Each structure stands twice: as structure tokens, then as C-alpha cells.
Amino acid sequence: MSRFAQPRPAKSRRSLAVIALVLAGGLVAACAGSNASSEENSSSFGTASADTPTLTFGVQTADYPALFEKSGLFEDLPYKLDVPVISGPAAQISALHSKAIDVGLTGAGTAAVEAANQKDDPNVTGQAAIEAIAIYNQIDSPYPSPSLFVQKSAGIDTLADLRGKKIAYNVGGNIYAAYVIALFQAGLTPADVQPVALADNQAAAAAFVAGEVDAVLTTYGSVQRLLSTGDAVALPTNPELYTIVGGGSHITRPDVLDDPAKVDALRDFFGRYDTFWTEWYPAHKDEVIEVYRNELKQTEEIANINFDASATTRLLKLGDPELIAKQQLTVDQAFKAGGVKNQRDIAIAYNPIFDPQFTQ
């Protein structure tokens, strides 16, 4: 899950076969190896010692470590924090499984989808292979995310008009969840459309901007250029598309939570991370815009859109029954649309261990 992205320049009519996996349905396997968190794409904070652990926190875009540094909130860590940039939720999941990272950044519904696709029912084994330990959402954002955008030329006026159309999305995160929920709302399955699954949000948005697909699940800033010219529009959907799957989650493995030193480090980290979102970020717009322009090469307009979209970001408490119910509804609708393998109780995949660190 990426909070936002500015589309990459697309080569003229490039073949989607180079960057896409065209699905008949279901979630594609993660494709990145354990080398995704390479040294050259990683930033570090704090200092490791014989008495303190190293915590590896994967992020999807280079603005995170730059903003962490500017905030000054992560300077005096009593442990070492490595922040590798690993693009795309599928690659985050792969890096987590390979133990290249301790925590990955994906979509809010990722843990639910993983639990539904897990070979053995975690409610029987007593353990989910992937657990969400924090979810953030943009409360009252002027740009609900993810949204469904369509080409004006594609003749898509209602959700039912998606039948037979090429729909781009990225796998492994909240955008995938939005894709299968949109199909459910339309009364369709993956077999009724032409799914185009890509590695990350940037690639999906680029395919849409290049005119290679009819529709895309993405963020407003990613396709703003087409929206401003009137060549694309947001297609109205049921509110569940936003209330269920909006936002991102931080996922980990059970063995990380079995390590007391890493749990202590995570508890300290999430306290600082909560302060970062609730206090520092909304009060430092100029510095945030500078990072977006320098690290993500965004225009002033897109940088401002993305700041406004994220300025109300808050970490939510996973012990909230309503939040879990929304994730359950994600899986229920995804199962009916043929987007996950099993219909299961997914509460076990959402661990409220760090809820006391969150103000929301």
C-alpha cells in the first residue's frame, strides 16, 4: 500500500506484459526476494549494541525516512532502526516472510486477506502467519483513498459497466481489497472483467495515465493530470469502498512478537510514530512539501494534494470492534467476488498489543 504516488512517465504504448500479471482471479504471489531491502535503499536511526536490537521497518516510498529525519523524533532511539524502501505491498509481504524485515507497510485489509488465503485456518492453529499491529487512516481526508477512476472514453457510467473492461490495481494491499469490493458491489467476479495486476500503485496509475487500461483503483494524486483535463473521472461507489479499506497497516510475524527486546523497541517506536502523525506532520507543511518534491519528484500541486490527503492521518486502535468488523466485511465481500480463497473469521490477524501507544 502506498499512501500516494505520482505516475511514472509511461513509454509510448508500452506493453503491459512487461509490468503486469493478468489475473483470472485471486491474489498473485509476492514476487520480491529477500534482497528487496538492499543497503543502498535503507536509512538507519539510532545505534545497535549488544544490549539492544535492530528493528527493520519496511516502507514503500523514500519520503518516510526523509520525514523521520526532519522530524527529529527518531534521533535518540535506544535501539537501531533500519528503514528500507521496498516498493509495493506484495514485495513488503515477501520481505516479511523471508525475514528481511520485521515490520512491513501494506494496506489496512492485508492481514485479513492473508488470513483468508492462509492454507491452514489460523483460528484452528491459533496463529496467523501475518499479523497487523497498527493501522493508520486519513480521518476526513478530502481525497478518499483508494478510489475507482475510469477513462471518460471507456463508456463506464456505473459499476455494472465494468464488465469486460481492463481494470488496473496493485496486489497485496488495500487497493487489492478495494478492487474485489468494487467487483462485489458491481455484481461481478474477476472472470467478468480483464484484471491487470501490477507490483505497486505507481505502475497501476502509470498504466491508466498512458491509456492502457479502462479503470484503476488508486489515489487521487496519482491520476490528477487526467482528472484535471476531464479525460478521467472518479466513479461513484458504495461508501464501503472507502470506509473498509482506506489507509495502511503495519504487519509483522509471530516470531517478532515473541522477542521481548523487539516488542520493547516497537512499543517505543509506535509512541514516536503516533506523535509524528498527530503533532509533527500537520504542523510542518513546508518541510513535508520539500521532502515530497525532493524525494518523490512531485510537482508543487501534487505535493500539496498529498499533504492535504495525509494531514489527518491517525493510528487506530485494533481493539476497536467496529474496525475489525470492517476488515471482516472486506473478506466477506472479497470471498463472494472470488477474490480470496476462504471465508474466515479474521479477528485473530489484528493484534492490539500496541494500542496504548496510539492517541486515536
Stockholm file with secondary structure:
# STOCKHOLM 1.0

chainA/1-360         MSRFAQPRPAKSRRSLAVIALVLAGGLVAACAGSNASSEENSSSFGTASADTPTLTFGVQTADYPALFEKSGLFEDLPYKLDVPVISGPAAQISALHSKAIDVGLTGAGTAAVEAANQKDDPNVTGQAAIEAIAIYNQIDSPYPSPSLFVQKSAGIDTLADLRGKKIAYNVGGNIYAAYVIALFQAGLTPADVQPVALADNQAAAAAFVAGEVDAVLTTYGSVQRLLSTGDAVALPTNPELYTIVGGGSHITRPDVLDDPAKVDALRDFFGRYDTFWTEWYPAHKDEVIEVYRNELKQTEEIANINFDASATTRLLKLGDPELIAKQQLTVDQAFKAGGVKNQRDIAIAYNPIFDPQFTQ
#=GR chainA/1-360 SS CCSCCCCCCCCTTCCGGGTEECCSSSCCCCCCCGGGSCGGGEEEESCCBTTBCEEEBCBSSTHHHHHHHHHCTTSSCSSEEEEEBCCSHHHHHHHHHTTSCSEEEEETTHHHHHHHHCSSCHHHHSCCSSEEEEEEEETTCSSCSSEEEEEGGGTCCSGGGGTTCEEEEESSSHHHHHHHHHHHHHTCCGGGSEEEEESSHHHHHHHHHTTSSSEEEECGGGGHHHHHHTSEEECCCCTHHHHTTCSEEEEECHHHHTCHHHHHHHHHHHHHHHHIIIIIGGGCHHHHHHHHHHHSCCCHHHHHHHHHHHTTEEEECTTCHHHHHHHHHHHHHHHHTTCSSCCCCCGGGBCGGGGGGCCC
#=GC SS_cons         CCSCCCCCCCCTTCCGGGTEECCSSSCCCCCCCGGGSCGGGEEEESCCBTTBCEEEBCBSSTHHHHHHHHHCTTSSCSSEEEEEBCCSHHHHHHHHHTTSCSEEEEETTHHHHHHHHCSSCHHHHSCCSSEEEEEEEETTCSSCSSEEEEEGGGTCCSGGGGTTCEEEEESSSHHHHHHHHHHHHHTCCGGGSEEEEESSHHHHHHHHHTTSSSEEEECGGGGHHHHHHTSEEECCCCTHHHHTTCSEEEEECHHHHTCHHHHHHHHHHHHHHHHIIIIIGGGCHHHHHHHHHHHSCCCHHHHHHHHHHHTTEEEECTTCHHHHHHHHHHHHHHHHTTCSSCCCCCGGGBCGGGGGGCCC
//
